[in-house]
Amino acid sequence: MYTQSAVSADDRRRKRRRKTFGVIAAVLAGVLALGSVVVWAMNGSSSGKDERNAADAPDRLDVRETVEKRPASATGALAFRFSADDLAPGEEHDMPGLWATDKIVAKGINRTLLGFEMGADAAAGDETWSIRFDGPICGTTARMSVEHRTAILFAGTAERGAPCDRVAFVDLDDGKTLWSKKFSPEKSGGTSGTEDTSTLQPPTVTLTHGTVVVTWGGGTDAYAMDGGKRLWRNESTDKCLHMGAGGGKGLLIRLACQGSDPAAPATSRVRKVDARTGHTVWTYSVAKNVSDIHLVSSDPAVLAVSAGDVGITDLLSLDEHGKYLATIRVQKGKYVAECVDEADYVSVEDCPSIVVGDGQVFLRSAEQGDLVNNANWIVGFDLKTGKTVKKFDSGRDALLYPLRMSGDRLLALRESSDHISPMALMSLDPATGRVTPYLYFDLPSEAWTLTSQTMNDVRVEDGRVFFGSRLATGPKEKTWQWLVVGVESVTRRAESLKMPKKQDR
């Protein structure tokens, strides 16, 4: 899948061109590129500019948190597609991670990170840059710095079963590896005898201000984004395994601790840590009946926990001192709180259906109705009280999915049940209840499965929406497999077509 076939890239592009949307011709003709648009009425006004601006300009070492602006036109156009037609039946490739900047779409495939120029209709071999690691990619974080840099975990060799013991910090704009380090989880805390169980816990990686943080079972390492110097290492001293980290505005470490009775189940703790020094700020002990925990947000601290049942049962909010504030109950499926657990790519902060911001946590309700005539809503819960604050209805024959915060507003995907009405990227204002459409777009049937948040990555960056598969599987019959697709405003697409390409500059 990574090498050029006997057919040249130009030949493959010419063959694929017959199957594309015909975006360029459509845009130049002033026609919608992604199908017809059906505009429906929703709460509040859909006109006018955003009334609130972003806060002060972020530091270059901050974790990127963009405030999206409403585009000049809400009509969507194809911004990017990455697909393949050379997968054999049953052939599989892991595709960990999806990142987007204003110029580049980056995707992991097995042991390679590929960067594609925005606006491309691409297959493997059409990439602008590629980074081939020594072994398979074994950990990623969706976070990136203001300067479009992120961290990748990978194995030191391509041998099957090789330990995941390397971390690289890469620039997504130009595809440069800024530095890489080997972390060796020496025998340390979390063990009761001679066996080194720290290596049995898959490592995780995340970013917080100026810092790359790696957990590896028996401890946590922190590296400076600039230069890669190891800032500190915290090793377990109280039989607690370090089971993952949550980054962003702060840094939380999840711990699984074994008491004096080895037959008793381990208990969970969450520790807030100063990212530059490694010093503990506070520690919160989770109830003994909790079997699993995810770090939804580090600041404010919000935890998703499983209390006896399979899946997330409750969300817990903590104050700035690590003291318990409130519980938001999923109510046995009335609300959807999903966190992704993958054996090969551990991330305790991967909870795509749970969004925290503006003093609230946002969840979607379960679907109401049947497979065709269904609907749902998104509800905001106050972090201090756990009580409901604001409710946004999807409307008939559609579903709303929370994606992420954009300043103090929530970005959500509205998906049509019948796939006749278009999908939409919506801005939901918790303060006023106003719903503002940012983009209306269609996706062809080949890409419908890419909208599932637990099976794929969904990103909103720089005015565009991207959907990327986490696994490429060969079909029974030869056909094009859609792996990543992105959409943008038709006006922006028209502007980008006027820009000279790299070879023309």
C-alpha positions as CSV (number, residue, x, y, z in Angstrom):
1,M,0.0,0.0,0.0
2,Y,3.0,2.3,0.5
3,T,4.9,1.7,-2.7
4,Q,4.1,2.8,-6.2
5,S,2.5,0.1,-8.3
6,A,3.4,-0.6,-11.9
7,V,0.9,2.1,-12.8
8,S,2.3,5.5,-12.5
9,A,0.9,8.1,-10.1
10,D,-0.3,10.2,-13.0
11,D,-2.1,7.2,-14.6
12,R,-3.8,6.4,-11.3
13,R,-4.9,10.0,-10.8
14,R,-6.3,10.0,-14.3
15,K,-8.3,6.8,-13.6
16,R,-9.5,8.2,-10.3
17,R,-10.5,11.5,-11.8
18,R,-13.6,9.8,-13.4
19,K,-14.7,8.9,-9.9
20,T,-14.2,12.2,-8.1
21,F,-16.8,14.9,-7.4
22,G,-15.6,17.1,-10.2
23,V,-15.1,19.8,-7.7
24,I,-12.9,22.1,-9.8
25,A,-15.4,22.4,-12.6
26,A,-18.3,22.8,-10.2
27,V,-16.6,25.5,-8.3
28,L,-15.6,27.4,-11.4
29,A,-19.1,27.2,-12.6
30,G,-20.4,28.5,-9.3
31,V,-22.3,25.3,-8.5
32,L,-22.2,23.4,-5.2
33,A,-19.5,20.8,-5.4
34,L,-20.8,18.2,-2.9
35,G,-24.4,17.8,-4.0
36,S,-27.5,19.9,-3.6
37,V,-28.1,21.9,-0.5
38,V,-31.3,21.7,1.6
39,V,-31.5,24.5,4.2
40,W,-33.7,23.8,7.2
41,A,-34.8,26.1,10.1
42,M,-33.1,25.7,13.4
43,N,-33.2,27.5,16.7
44,G,-32.0,31.1,16.6
45,S,-30.5,33.2,13.9
46,S,-28.3,31.8,11.1
47,S,-27.1,35.1,10.0
48,G,-24.6,37.6,11.3
49,K,-21.0,37.3,12.3
50,D,-19.6,35.7,15.5
51,E,-20.0,38.1,18.4
52,R,-17.1,36.8,20.5
53,N,-13.5,36.8,19.6
54,A,-10.7,34.5,20.7
55,A,-8.7,35.2,23.8
56,D,-5.2,36.7,23.7
57,A,-2.8,35.1,21.2
58,P,-1.5,31.8,22.5
59,D,2.1,31.0,23.2
60,R,3.8,28.9,20.5
61,L,4.3,26.1,23.0
62,D,0.7,25.9,24.0
63,V,-1.5,23.0,22.9
64,R,-3.5,24.2,19.9
65,E,-7.2,25.1,20.7
66,T,-8.6,27.1,17.7
67,V,-11.7,29.3,17.7
68,E,-13.4,28.6,14.4
69,K,-14.9,31.5,12.4
70,R,-18.1,31.2,10.4
71,P,-17.1,30.9,6.7
72,A,-18.3,33.4,4.1
73,S,-20.5,30.7,2.6
74,A,-22.0,27.7,4.4
75,T,-22.0,25.7,1.2
76,G,-19.5,22.8,1.4
77,A,-16.9,21.6,-1.1
78,L,-14.4,18.8,-1.2
79,A,-11.1,19.9,0.4
80,F,-9.2,16.6,0.5
81,R,-9.5,12.9,-0.2
82,F,-7.1,10.1,0.4
83,S,-8.1,6.7,-0.9
84,A,-6.7,3.4,-2.1
85,D,-7.6,0.7,-4.6
86,D,-4.7,-1.7,-4.2
87,L,-5.8,-3.5,-1.0
88,A,-6.2,-7.2,-1.4
89,P,-9.3,-8.9,0.1
90,G,-8.7,-9.2,3.9
91,E,-5.6,-7.1,3.8
92,E,-5.4,-4.7,6.8
93,H,-3.4,-1.7,7.7
94,D,-3.5,0.2,11.0
95,M,-4.0,3.9,10.4
96,P,-3.3,5.6,13.8
97,G,-3.8,9.3,14.1
98,L,-5.2,12.1,12.0
99,W,-4.0,15.7,12.1
100,A,-4.7,18.8,9.9
101,T,-3.1,22.2,9.6
102,D,-4.0,25.0,7.2
103,K,-1.7,23.3,4.6
104,I,-1.3,19.6,5.4
105,V,-3.4,16.5,6.2
106,A,-1.3,13.9,8.1
107,K,-2.2,10.3,8.5
108,G,-0.4,7.3,10.1
109,I,-0.2,4.0,8.3
110,N,1.5,1.2,10.1
111,R,5.1,2.5,10.6
112,T,4.8,5.5,8.3
113,L,3.5,9.0,8.8
114,L,2.3,10.6,5.5
115,G,1.6,14.3,4.9
116,F,-0.6,15.4,2.0
117,E,-1.1,18.9,0.6
118,M,-4.5,20.3,1.2
119,G,-6.8,20.1,-1.8
120,A,-5.3,16.9,-3.1
121,D,-7.2,13.8,-4.4
122,A,-4.5,11.5,-3.2
123,A,-3.4,7.9,-2.9
124,A,-0.2,6.5,-1.3
125,G,2.7,7.8,-3.3
126,D,1.1,11.3,-3.7
127,E,2.2,12.5,-0.3
128,T,4.1,15.8,0.1
129,W,6.3,14.2,2.8
130,S,6.7,11.0,4.7
131,I,8.4,9.8,7.9
132,R,9.2,6.1,8.1
133,F,9.9,5.0,11.7
134,D,12.1,2.2,12.8
135,G,9.0,0.1,13.8
136,P,5.2,0.4,13.8
137,I,3.5,3.4,15.3
138,C,2.2,2.3,18.7
139,G,0.8,5.5,20.2
140,T,-0.5,8.9,19.2
141,T,-2.2,11.9,20.6
142,A,-4.8,14.0,18.8
143,R,-3.2,17.1,20.4
144,M,-0.7,19.3,18.5
145,S,1.1,22.5,19.5
146,V,0.3,26.0,18.2
147,E,3.2,25.4,15.8
148,H,1.5,22.3,14.4
149,R,3.8,19.8,16.1
150,T,2.8,16.5,17.7
151,A,4.3,13.4,19.3
152,I,4.3,9.8,18.0
153,L,5.2,6.6,19.8
154,F,6.8,3.8,17.8
155,A,8.7,0.6,18.2
156,G,12.5,0.5,17.9
157,T,12.4,-2.3,15.3
158,A,10.0,-3.8,12.8
159,E,10.2,-7.2,14.5
160,R,6.8,-8.6,15.6
161,G,6.2,-7.9,19.3
162,A,9.0,-5.3,19.6
163,P,8.5,-3.1,22.6
164,C,6.9,0.4,22.1
165,D,9.8,2.4,23.5
166,R,10.5,5.4,21.3
167,V,8.9,8.8,21.1
168,A,9.3,11.3,18.3
169,F,8.3,15.0,18.1
170,V,7.4,15.9,14.5
171,D,6.5,19.1,12.6
172,L,3.3,18.4,10.6
173,D,3.8,21.2,8.1
174,D,7.2,20.1,6.7
175,G,7.4,16.5,7.9
176,K,10.6,16.9,9.9
177,T,11.4,14.9,12.9
178,L,12.6,17.5,15.4
179,W,13.8,14.9,17.9
180,S,13.3,11.4,19.0
181,K,14.1,9.6,22.3
182,K,14.2,6.1,23.6
183,F,12.5,5.6,26.9
184,S,13.5,2.5,28.8
185,P,11.0,1.5,31.4
186,E,13.5,0.1,33.9
187,K,12.2,-2.1,36.7
188,S,10.5,0.2,39.0
189,G,7.2,0.8,40.9
190,G,4.1,-1.3,40.4
191,T,5.9,-4.6,41.0
192,S,5.8,-6.7,44.0
193,G,8.6,-9.2,43.2
194,T,11.3,-9.7,40.6
195,E,9.1,-9.5,37.6
196,D,9.1,-6.2,35.8
197,T,5.4,-5.7,35.0
198,S,5.9,-2.1,34.1
199,T,6.8,-3.2,30.5
200,L,3.4,-4.9,30.3
201,Q,1.4,-1.7,30.3
202,P,1.3,-0.1,26.9
203,P,2.7,3.4,26.9
204,T,0.7,6.5,26.2
205,V,1.6,10.0,25.0
206,T,0.0,13.4,25.3
207,L,1.0,17.1,25.1
208,T,0.6,20.0,27.6
209,H,2.3,23.4,27.5
210,G,5.8,23.0,26.2
211,T,5.9,19.4,27.2
212,V,5.6,15.9,25.7
213,V,4.5,13.4,28.4
214,V,4.9,9.6,28.1
215,T,3.6,7.1,30.6
216,W,5.0,3.6,30.6
217,G,3.5,1.5,33.4
218,G,6.1,2.0,36.0
219,G,6.4,5.7,35.6
220,T,6.0,8.9,33.6
221,D,8.6,10.8,31.5
222,A,8.3,14.4,30.4
223,Y,10.3,16.0,27.6
224,A,10.7,19.6,26.5
225,M,9.1,20.3,23.2
226,D,12.1,22.5,22.4
227,G,15.1,20.1,22.0
228,G,13.6,17.0,23.6
229,K,15.5,17.2,26.9
230,R,14.0,15.0,29.6
231,L,12.6,17.4,32.2
232,W,11.7,14.8,34.8
233,R,10.8,11.2,35.4
234,N,8.3,10.1,38.1
235,E,8.7,6.4,39.1
236,S,6.1,4.6,41.1
237,T,7.1,4.2,44.8
238,D,3.8,3.0,46.2
239,K,2.9,0.0,44.0
240,C,1.0,2.2,41.5
241,L,1.2,1.6,37.8
242,H,1.1,4.7,35.7
243,M,-1.8,4.0,33.3
244,G,-2.0,7.0,31.0
245,A,-1.9,10.7,31.0
246,G,-4.4,13.5,30.0
247,G,-2.9,16.7,28.7
248,G,-4.1,20.0,27.2
249,K,-4.3,23.0,29.6
250,G,-3.1,20.8,32.5
251,L,-1.6,17.4,33.2
252,L,-3.4,14.5,34.9
253,I,-1.9,11.0,35.5
254,R,-4.1,7.9,35.9
255,L,-2.8,5.4,38.5
256,A,-3.8,1.9,39.3
257,C,-2.6,1.0,42.8
258,Q,-2.4,-2.4,44.5
259,G,-3.0,-2.5,48.3
260,S,-1.4,-4.8,50.9
261,D,-3.7,-7.6,49.8
262,P,-2.6,-8.8,46.4
263,A,-5.9,-10.7,46.0
264,A,-7.9,-7.5,46.3
265,P,-8.6,-5.5,43.1
266,A,-6.5,-2.5,42.4
267,T,-7.8,1.0,43.2
268,S,-7.7,4.0,40.9
269,R,-6.2,7.4,41.6
270,V,-5.9,10.6,39.5
271,R,-2.9,12.8,40.1
272,K,-2.5,16.4,38.9
273,V,1.1,17.1,38.1
274,D,3.1,20.3,37.4
275,A,4.2,19.6,33.8
276,R,7.5,21.4,34.1
277,T,8.7,19.9,37.4
278,G,6.8,16.7,37.9
279,H,5.7,17.7,41.4
280,T,2.3,16.4,42.5
281,V,-0.3,19.2,42.9
282,W,-3.1,17.0,44.2
283,T,-4.3,13.4,44.2
284,Y,-7.9,12.2,43.9
285,S,-8.8,8.6,45.0
286,V,-11.7,7.1,43.0
287,A,-14.3,4.9,44.7
288,K,-13.4,1.2,45.0
289,N,-16.3,0.1,42.8
290,V,-14.9,1.9,39.8
291,S,-13.4,-0.6,37.3
292,D,-12.1,1.9,34.6
293,I,-11.4,5.6,34.3
294,H,-10.7,8.0,31.4
295,L,-9.4,11.5,31.7
296,V,-11.8,13.6,29.6
297,S,-10.4,17.0,30.6
298,S,-7.4,18.1,32.7
299,D,-8.5,21.7,33.3
300,P,-11.2,21.6,34.5
301,A,-10.7,18.0,35.7
302,V,-13.5,15.8,34.4
303,L,-13.3,12.0,34.7
304,A,-15.3,9.3,32.9
305,V,-15.7,6.2,35.0
306,S,-17.2,2.7,34.8
307,A,-18.8,1.7,38.1
308,G,-19.6,-1.9,37.8
309,D,-21.1,-1.9,34.4
310,V,-19.6,-2.2,30.9
311,G,-18.9,1.2,29.4
312,I,-19.0,4.6,31.0
313,T,-21.6,5.0,33.8
314,D,-20.8,8.4,35.3
315,L,-18.8,11.6,34.8
316,L,-17.1,13.2,37.8
317,S,-16.1,16.8,38.0
318,L,-13.3,18.1,40.4
319,D,-12.4,21.6,41.4
320,E,-9.0,23.2,41.1
321,H,-7.8,21.5,44.3
322,G,-8.9,18.0,43.2
323,K,-12.0,18.0,45.4
324,Y,-15.2,16.3,44.2
325,L,-17.8,18.6,42.8
326,A,-20.6,16.7,41.0
327,T,-21.6,13.5,39.3
328,I,-23.3,13.4,35.9
329,R,-25.0,10.0,35.4
330,V,-25.3,8.4,32.0
331,Q,-28.6,6.9,33.3
332,K,-28.1,3.4,31.8
333,G,-27.9,4.6,28.2
334,K,-30.1,7.6,28.2
335,Y,-27.0,9.6,27.4
336,V,-24.1,8.5,25.3
337,A,-20.6,8.7,26.9
338,E,-18.1,6.8,24.8
339,C,-14.4,6.4,25.3
340,V,-12.3,4.4,22.9
341,D,-10.3,1.5,24.3
342,E,-7.9,-0.1,21.7
343,A,-5.5,-2.8,22.7
344,D,-2.7,-1.5,20.5
345,Y,-3.2,2.2,20.8
346,V,-3.9,3.2,24.4
347,S,-5.2,6.7,25.1
348,V,-7.0,7.5,28.3
349,E,-8.2,10.8,26.9
350,D,-9.8,9.5,23.8
351,C,-13.5,10.2,24.6
352,P,-14.9,11.6,21.3
353,S,-18.5,11.8,22.3
354,I,-17.8,13.8,25.5
355,V,-16.9,17.5,25.3
356,V,-16.0,19.9,28.1
357,G,-16.1,23.7,28.0
358,D,-17.8,26.8,29.2
359,G,-18.2,25.3,32.6
360,Q,-20.2,22.4,31.3
361,V,-19.8,18.9,29.9
362,F,-21.8,18.1,26.8
363,L,-23.3,14.7,26.0
364,R,-25.7,13.5,23.3
365,S,-28.8,11.6,24.1
366,A,-29.5,8.1,22.9
367,E,-31.4,7.9,19.5
368,Q,-35.1,8.3,19.7
369,G,-37.3,6.6,17.1
370,D,-36.5,3.9,14.5
371,L,-33.6,3.5,12.1
372,V,-35.1,5.9,9.6
373,N,-37.1,8.4,11.5
374,N,-34.8,9.1,14.4
375,A,-33.6,12.1,16.4
376,N,-31.6,13.1,19.5
377,W,-30.4,16.1,21.4
378,I,-27.2,17.4,23.0
379,V,-27.4,18.4,26.7
380,G,-25.0,20.6,28.7
381,F,-24.5,19.7,32.4
382,D,-23.1,22.2,34.8
383,L,-19.8,21.0,36.2
384,K,-20.4,22.4,39.7
385,T,-23.9,21.0,40.2
386,G,-24.3,18.2,37.7
387,K,-27.6,19.7,36.7
388,T,-28.7,20.2,33.0
389,V,-28.2,23.7,31.6
390,K,-29.0,23.8,27.9
391,K,-30.6,21.4,25.4
392,F,-30.1,21.4,21.6
393,D,-32.5,19.3,19.5
394,S,-31.3,17.7,16.3
395,G,-34.5,18.2,14.5
396,R,-36.5,15.5,12.7
397,D,-34.7,12.6,10.9
398,A,-31.2,13.7,12.0
399,L,-28.7,13.2,14.8
400,L,-26.4,15.6,16.6
401,Y,-22.9,14.6,17.6
402,P,-20.7,16.9,19.8
403,L,-17.2,17.3,18.3
404,R,-15.2,19.9,20.3
405,M,-15.3,23.4,21.8
406,S,-14.5,26.5,19.7
407,G,-13.9,29.1,22.4
408,D,-17.1,29.1,24.5
409,R,-19.2,27.5,21.8
410,L,-19.7,23.8,20.9
411,L,-19.1,22.5,17.4
412,A,-21.4,19.6,16.5
413,L,-22.0,17.4,13.5
414,R,-25.6,17.1,12.3
415,E,-26.0,13.9,10.3
416,S,-29.1,13.3,8.1
417,S,-30.8,9.9,8.7
418,D,-32.0,9.6,5.1
419,H,-28.7,11.0,3.5
420,I,-30.9,13.2,1.3
421,S,-30.7,16.3,3.5
422,P,-27.1,17.4,3.8
423,M,-24.8,16.9,6.8
424,A,-23.8,20.1,8.6
425,L,-21.2,21.5,10.9
426,M,-23.1,23.5,13.5
427,S,-22.0,26.0,16.1
428,L,-24.1,25.7,19.3
429,D,-24.0,28.6,21.8
430,P,-24.7,27.4,25.4
431,A,-25.2,31.0,26.6
432,T,-28.0,31.9,24.2
433,G,-29.2,28.6,22.7
434,R,-28.4,29.9,19.2
435,V,-27.6,27.4,16.5
436,T,-25.5,28.7,13.7
437,P,-24.7,26.6,10.6
438,Y,-21.0,26.7,9.5
439,L,-21.0,24.2,6.7
440,Y,-23.6,22.2,4.8
441,F,-22.1,19.2,2.8
442,D,-22.9,15.8,1.4
443,L,-20.7,12.7,1.6
444,P,-21.0,9.9,-1.0
445,S,-22.0,6.5,0.3
446,E,-18.4,5.3,0.2
447,A,-17.6,7.7,3.0
448,W,-20.7,7.3,5.2
449,T,-19.0,5.0,7.6
450,L,-16.2,7.5,8.3
451,T,-18.5,9.6,10.4
452,S,-18.6,7.1,13.3
453,Q,-16.6,8.7,16.1
454,T,-15.5,5.5,17.8
455,M,-14.3,3.8,14.6
456,N,-12.7,6.9,13.0
457,D,-11.1,10.2,13.8
458,V,-13.2,13.3,13.2
459,R,-11.4,16.7,13.3
460,V,-12.4,20.3,12.8
461,E,-9.4,22.5,12.0
462,D,-9.0,25.8,10.3
463,G,-12.5,26.0,8.9
464,R,-12.5,22.4,7.6
465,V,-14.0,19.1,8.7
466,F,-12.0,15.8,8.3
467,F,-13.1,12.2,8.7
468,G,-10.4,9.6,8.8
469,S,-10.4,5.8,9.1
470,R,-8.4,4.1,11.9
471,L,-8.2,0.8,9.9
472,A,-7.9,0.1,6.2
473,T,-9.4,-3.2,5.2
474,G,-9.3,-4.8,1.7
475,P,-12.7,-5.3,0.2
476,K,-14.0,-8.5,-1.4
477,E,-14.1,-6.9,-4.8
478,K,-11.6,-4.3,-6.1
479,T,-12.8,-0.8,-5.4
480,W,-11.7,2.5,-4.1
481,Q,-11.5,2.6,-0.3
482,W,-12.1,6.0,1.2
483,L,-9.6,6.5,4.0
484,V,-9.7,10.3,4.7
485,V,-12.1,12.9,3.4
486,G,-12.2,16.6,4.2
487,V,-14.7,19.4,3.4
488,E,-14.4,23.2,3.4
489,S,-16.4,26.2,2.3
490,V,-17.0,26.5,-1.4
491,T,-15.7,30.1,-1.4
492,R,-12.4,29.0,0.3
493,R,-12.1,26.2,-2.2
494,A,-12.4,28.6,-5.1
495,E,-9.8,30.8,-3.6
496,S,-7.4,27.9,-3.1
497,L,-7.8,26.9,-6.8
498,K,-6.5,30.4,-7.8
499,M,-3.3,29.9,-5.7
500,P,-0.2,28.6,-7.6
501,K,0.9,25.1,-6.7
502,K,4.3,24.5,-5.3
503,Q,5.7,23.5,-8.7
504,D,4.4,26.7,-10.2
505,R,6.0,29.0,-7.7
